Protein backbone atom coordinates (compact mmCIF):
# COMPACT_ATOMS: atom_id res chain seq x y z
CA UNK A 1 0.00 0.00 0.00
CA UNK A 2 2.70 2.43 1.01
CA UNK A 3 5.79 1.33 -0.89
CA UNK A 4 6.79 -0.49 -4.06
CA UNK A 5 10.43 -0.69 -2.96
CA UNK A 6 12.20 -4.04 -2.72
CA UNK A 7 12.30 -5.17 0.94
CA UNK A 8 15.60 -4.65 2.76
CA UNK A 9 16.10 -8.35 3.46
CA UNK A 10 15.87 -9.13 -0.28
CA UNK A 11 18.51 -6.59 -1.33
CA UNK A 12 21.48 -8.28 0.33
CA UNK A 13 21.17 -11.69 -1.41
CA UNK A 14 20.33 -9.92 -4.66
CA UNK A 15 23.50 -7.79 -4.60
CA UNK A 16 25.63 -10.71 -3.42
CA UNK A 17 24.35 -13.00 -6.16
CA UNK A 18 25.00 -10.41 -8.87
CA UNK A 19 28.46 -9.65 -7.48
CA UNK A 20 29.48 -13.31 -7.41
CA UNK A 21 28.30 -14.00 -10.97
CA UNK A 22 29.82 -10.83 -12.44
CA UNK A 23 33.12 -11.51 -10.66
CA UNK A 24 33.10 -15.01 -12.17
CA UNK A 25 32.72 -13.55 -15.66
CA UNK A 26 29.03 -14.30 -16.22
CA UNK A 27 27.40 -12.04 -18.82
CA UNK A 28 25.45 -9.18 -17.20
CA UNK A 29 22.16 -9.99 -18.90
CA UNK A 30 22.41 -13.65 -17.89
CA UNK A 31 23.36 -12.67 -14.33
CA UNK A 32 20.30 -10.43 -14.10
CA UNK A 33 18.05 -13.19 -15.45
CA UNK A 34 19.43 -15.76 -13.00
CA UNK A 35 19.06 -13.32 -10.10
CA UNK A 36 15.45 -12.62 -11.09
CA UNK A 37 14.66 -16.34 -11.31
CA UNK A 38 16.30 -17.06 -7.94
CA UNK A 39 14.57 -14.21 -6.13
CA UNK A 40 11.85 -15.29 -3.75
CA UNK A 41 10.40 -11.78 -3.57
CA UNK A 42 7.81 -10.92 -6.27
CA UNK A 43 8.73 -7.21 -6.32
CA UNK A 44 12.44 -8.02 -6.62
CA UNK A 45 11.81 -10.52 -9.41
CA UNK A 46 9.65 -8.07 -11.37
CA UNK A 47 12.18 -5.25 -10.94
CA UNK A 48 15.12 -7.38 -12.07
CA UNK A 49 13.21 -8.55 -15.13
CA UNK A 50 12.46 -4.92 -15.97
CA UNK A 51 16.15 -4.02 -15.53
CA UNK A 52 17.22 -6.91 -17.79
CA UNK A 53 14.77 -5.76 -20.50
CA UNK A 54 16.03 -2.16 -20.32
CA UNK A 55 19.66 -3.29 -20.58
CA UNK A 56 18.85 -5.32 -23.69
CA UNK A 57 17.55 -2.05 -25.14
CA UNK A 58 20.90 -0.36 -24.51
CA UNK A 59 20.37 1.25 -21.09
CA UNK A 60 23.00 1.24 -18.34
CA UNK A 61 22.23 -0.70 -15.14
CA UNK A 62 21.87 2.47 -13.06
CA UNK A 63 19.50 4.05 -15.59
CA UNK A 64 17.49 0.84 -15.83
CA UNK A 65 17.16 0.73 -12.04
CA UNK A 66 15.91 4.32 -11.96
CA UNK A 67 13.08 3.33 -14.30
CA UNK A 68 11.62 0.71 -11.93
CA UNK A 69 9.25 3.09 -10.09
CA UNK A 70 11.33 3.36 -6.93
CA UNK A 71 12.04 -0.34 -6.49
CA UNK A 72 15.71 0.30 -5.69
CA UNK A 73 17.06 2.70 -3.02
CA UNK A 74 18.84 5.82 -4.32
CA UNK A 75 22.06 4.75 -2.58
CA UNK A 76 22.15 1.47 -4.51
CA UNK A 77 21.48 3.22 -7.83
CA UNK A 78 24.20 5.83 -7.25
CA UNK A 79 26.70 3.20 -6.11
CA UNK A 80 25.95 1.01 -9.15
CA UNK A 81 26.46 4.03 -11.38
CA UNK A 82 29.89 4.68 -9.82
CA UNK A 83 30.71 0.96 -10.12
CA UNK A 84 29.85 0.96 -13.82
CA UNK A 85 31.95 4.04 -14.50
CA UNK A 86 34.94 2.78 -12.52
CA UNK A 87 34.77 -0.83 -13.73
CA UNK A 88 34.49 -2.11 -10.16
CA UNK A 89 30.84 -3.16 -10.23
CA UNK A 90 31.35 -6.62 -8.61
CA UNK A 91 33.24 -5.05 -5.69
CA UNK A 92 30.62 -2.32 -5.28
CA UNK A 93 27.79 -4.85 -5.30
CA UNK A 94 29.55 -6.98 -2.68
CA UNK A 95 29.97 -3.91 -0.49
CA UNK A 96 26.26 -3.14 -0.90
CA UNK A 97 25.39 -6.74 -0.02
CA UNK A 98 27.31 -6.42 3.25
CA UNK A 99 25.72 -3.03 3.86
CA UNK A 100 22.15 -4.30 3.49
CA UNK A 101 22.94 -7.42 5.49
CA UNK A 102 24.16 -5.20 8.32
CA UNK A 103 21.01 -3.05 8.09
CA UNK A 104 18.85 -6.16 8.35
CA UNK A 105 20.71 -7.18 11.52
CA UNK A 106 20.32 -3.68 12.96
CA UNK A 107 16.60 -3.76 12.27
CA UNK A 108 16.29 -7.09 14.09
CA UNK A 109 18.22 -5.67 17.03
CA UNK A 110 15.97 -2.61 17.12
CA UNK A 111 12.82 -4.74 17.08
CA UNK A 112 14.30 -6.95 19.79
CA UNK A 113 15.07 -3.89 21.92
CA UNK A 114 11.52 -2.54 21.79
CA UNK A 115 9.61 -5.81 22.24
CA UNK A 116 9.69 -5.75 26.05
CA UNK A 117 8.69 -2.06 26.40
CA UNK A 118 5.83 -2.71 23.95
CA UNK A 119 4.77 -5.73 25.97
CA UNK A 120 4.78 -3.59 29.11
CA UNK A 121 2.62 -0.96 27.41
CA UNK A 122 0.05 -3.44 26.12
CA UNK A 123 -0.04 -5.24 29.48
CA UNK A 124 -0.60 -1.91 31.26
CA UNK A 125 -3.54 -0.99 29.01
CA UNK A 126 -5.27 -4.34 29.55
CA UNK A 127 -4.59 -4.33 33.28
CA UNK A 128 -6.11 -0.84 33.45
CA UNK A 129 -9.14 -2.06 31.48
CA UNK A 130 -9.49 -5.02 33.85
CA UNK A 131 -9.38 -2.71 36.88
CA UNK A 132 -12.01 -0.44 35.32
CA UNK A 133 -14.26 -3.45 34.75
CA UNK A 134 -13.55 -4.83 38.24
CA UNK A 135 -14.35 -1.50 39.92
CA UNK A 136 -17.62 -1.35 38.03
CA UNK A 137 -18.47 -4.92 39.01
CA UNK A 138 -17.80 -4.17 42.68
CA UNK A 139 -19.93 -1.03 42.54
CA UNK A 140 -22.78 -2.97 40.93
CA UNK A 141 -22.51 -5.78 43.49
CA UNK A 142 -22.55 -3.37 46.42
CA UNK A 143 -25.24 -1.28 44.70
CA UNK A 144 -23.05 1.83 44.69
CA UNK A 145 -23.69 4.53 42.12
CA UNK A 146 -21.25 4.28 39.22
CA UNK A 147 -19.62 7.66 38.47
CA UNK A 148 -20.19 9.10 35.04
CA UNK A 149 -18.96 11.96 32.89
CA UNK A 150 -21.03 13.56 30.11
CA UNK A 151 -23.42 10.65 30.34
CA UNK A 152 -20.71 7.99 30.03
CA UNK A 153 -20.03 5.56 32.82
CA UNK A 154 -16.42 5.67 34.05
CA UNK A 155 -16.47 2.14 35.47
CA UNK A 156 -17.68 -1.23 34.25
CA UNK A 157 -17.50 -3.30 31.08
CA UNK A 158 -18.62 -0.48 28.77
CA UNK A 159 -16.04 1.90 30.24
CA UNK A 160 -13.30 -0.73 29.91
CA UNK A 161 -14.18 -1.29 26.26
CA UNK A 162 -14.24 2.47 25.63
CA UNK A 163 -10.81 2.79 27.24
CA UNK A 164 -9.26 0.07 25.07
CA UNK A 165 -10.93 1.19 21.83
CA UNK A 166 -9.85 4.80 22.41
CA UNK A 167 -6.22 3.90 23.16
CA UNK A 168 -5.81 1.51 20.24
CA UNK A 169 -7.71 3.73 17.79
CA UNK A 170 -5.28 6.52 18.64
CA UNK A 171 -2.32 4.18 18.13
CA UNK A 172 -3.69 2.94 14.79
CA UNK A 173 -4.28 6.52 13.67
CA UNK A 174 -0.78 7.55 14.71
CA UNK A 175 0.77 4.62 12.82
CA UNK A 176 -1.26 5.39 9.71
CA UNK A 177 -0.29 9.06 9.85
CA UNK A 178 3.36 8.11 10.35
CA UNK A 179 3.36 5.80 7.32
CA UNK A 180 1.73 8.47 5.16
CA UNK A 181 4.22 11.14 6.25
CA UNK A 182 7.20 8.80 5.77
CA UNK A 183 6.37 8.51 2.06
CA UNK A 184 7.87 11.96 1.42
CA UNK A 185 11.10 13.69 2.50
CA UNK A 186 9.11 16.65 3.81
CA UNK A 187 7.02 14.31 5.95
CA UNK A 188 10.11 12.56 7.28
CA UNK A 189 11.69 15.89 8.19
CA UNK A 190 8.57 16.75 10.14
CA UNK A 191 7.92 13.54 12.06
CA UNK A 192 11.38 12.04 12.71
CA UNK A 193 12.80 14.98 14.74
CA UNK A 194 9.69 14.77 16.94
CA UNK A 195 10.04 11.03 17.46
CA UNK A 196 13.71 11.44 18.36
CA UNK A 197 12.66 13.54 21.35
CA UNK A 198 10.85 10.54 22.87
CA UNK A 199 12.94 8.82 25.59
CA UNK A 200 14.38 5.44 24.56
CA UNK A 201 12.72 5.52 21.12
CA UNK A 202 14.76 8.57 20.12
CA UNK A 203 17.97 6.97 21.37
CA UNK A 204 17.32 3.82 19.33
CA UNK A 205 16.44 5.83 16.22
CA UNK A 206 19.60 7.93 16.55
CA UNK A 207 21.87 4.89 16.99
CA UNK A 208 20.19 3.14 14.05
CA UNK A 209 20.58 6.21 11.80
CA UNK A 210 24.22 6.81 12.77
CA UNK A 211 25.09 3.20 12.01
CA UNK A 212 23.39 3.33 8.61
CA UNK A 213 25.12 6.62 7.81
CA UNK A 214 28.53 5.22 8.76
CA UNK A 215 28.17 2.17 6.54
CA UNK A 216 26.86 4.18 3.59
CA UNK A 217 29.52 6.88 3.90
CA UNK A 218 32.28 4.27 4.07
CA UNK A 219 30.98 2.51 0.96
CA UNK A 220 30.55 5.67 -1.10
CA UNK A 221 34.00 6.95 -0.15
CA UNK A 222 35.57 3.62 -1.09
CA UNK A 223 34.29 4.07 -4.64
CA UNK A 224 35.72 7.57 -4.99
CA UNK A 225 32.32 9.28 -5.13
CA UNK A 226 32.53 13.10 -4.73
CA UNK A 227 32.25 14.11 -1.08
CA UNK A 228 29.07 16.18 -1.50
CA UNK A 229 27.27 13.39 -3.37
CA UNK A 230 28.61 10.82 -0.90
CA UNK A 231 27.35 12.86 2.04
CA UNK A 232 23.91 13.40 0.51
CA UNK A 233 23.42 9.71 -0.36
CA UNK A 234 24.68 8.59 3.05
CA UNK A 235 22.31 10.90 4.90
CA UNK A 236 19.40 9.69 2.73
CA UNK A 237 20.42 6.10 3.49
CA UNK A 238 19.66 6.69 7.17
CA UNK A 239 15.96 6.84 6.34
CA UNK A 240 15.68 9.46 9.08
CA UNK A 241 14.25 12.89 8.25
CA UNK A 242 16.26 14.60 11.00
CA UNK A 243 19.47 13.51 9.25
CA UNK A 244 18.38 14.14 5.66
CA UNK A 245 17.28 17.65 6.64
CA UNK A 246 20.90 18.41 7.58
CA UNK A 247 22.25 17.53 4.13
CA UNK A 248 22.00 20.97 2.49
CA UNK A 249 23.52 22.72 5.52
CA UNK A 250 26.45 20.29 5.70
CA UNK A 251 27.15 20.54 1.98
CA UNK A 252 27.05 24.32 2.18
CA UNK A 253 29.56 24.28 5.05
CA UNK A 254 31.86 21.96 3.10
CA UNK A 255 31.87 24.32 0.12
CA UNK A 256 32.74 27.24 2.38
Beta strands, then each sheet from edge to edge (+ up, - down):
strand 1: 148-149
strand 2: 152-153
sheet 1: 1+ 2-
end
